[in-house]
Amino acid sequence: MPLPMPMPASNSRPVGAALLSALLLVCLPAAAEDKLYWTQTGPGGYMTLGPAFVMQAALDGTGATALVQGAAAIKGPNGLESGAGALYWPDQQLGGVYRADFSGTSAGVPNTSDNVYDVSVAGGRVYWVNGSGGQLKSANLDGTDAQVVMTGLNFPVAVQATEDHLYWTEYFTRQLRRANLDGSGAVTLITGLDFSPFDFEVTDTSIWYFGRNASNLGGIWRADVSGGNRVEVFTDYALKKGIEVTDNAVWWTTSVPFGSGTAPAIRRMALDGSGVQDVVVGNAGVAFHGVVVTAAVPAVPEPGGPALAMLGLAALAWRLRRSA
């Protein structure tokens, strides 16, 4: 559509403002597109020695592609987390914590041979659980300065680090606990977790976790950050592996009925538990594990774009002065 003809000089300021806005848009990178990521194993069964992947898709589940693949890079992933511009996952078959950027390129591997079930990234460090060793550990993002933060835990499974605290779940006690980042001041916040408390999510105001109700049915629960005011948001029978909470939705990996059996799925619902829908449904014999929803890296503007825009701005400023 052609631009309208400029008005006479006495009314030229609105046209100049419109051109200024258009030129400023040239300088800005394209808007980032949110993406859905998850770890996947199979076909062949749960945590197989067969193919494994970090997958990506649009938020509606379309366009699913393998972001990371190959037995040397990924073989037995469990959870999936994002932080410091990268994706992190624990690999129980390769043994350790693995990392790749959002294009799928490896950005280094923190050096650990632990039986890692879950990872978290905060404050320039990566944290992980050594389940069978009963430990919480941390290291710099490049794997240096590895430290044992806590020991003597009752088979820790999932972990999340925030600016101030470490949160983790324990398999045998079915508890969600919290401590300071140095491991001191440990307290139990929530009891009665699901039989396999593989993941949880701490937001600014809430803790979202997999729990059990009085009828012993598993579901998704919400509590405040102190563990109080617990509310059952969603209930079903299915095993749930990973959870991600955004500003307006809860995402989780699970299984859904499929033919005479079940199939892996990523489900989504509103924060109040309404509008449950299957976003991705996989094939029988495949397992979904961790899930992440995050913004892609914004596109980089063309090298000459900003320079040309600045020239245009200079010409526009000269014109505005002439017409004042």
Secondary structure, DSSP 4 states (H G I P E B T S, - for coil): -PPPPPPPGGGHHHHHHHHHHHHHHHHSPPPP-EEEEEEEE-SSSTT-SS-EEEEEE-TTS-S-EEEEESTTT-SSB---EEETTEEEEEETTTTEEEEE-TTS-B-------S-EEEEEEETTEEEEEETTTTEEEEEETTS-S-EEEE-S-S-EEEEEE-SSEEEEEETTTTEEEEEETTS-S-EEEE--B-SS---EEE-SSEEEEEEE-TT--EEEEEEETTS-S-EEEEE-SS----EEE-SS-EEEEEEEEETTEEEEEEEEE-TTS-S-EEEEE--TT-EEEEEEEEEPPPPPPPTTHHHHHHHHHHHHHHHHHHH-
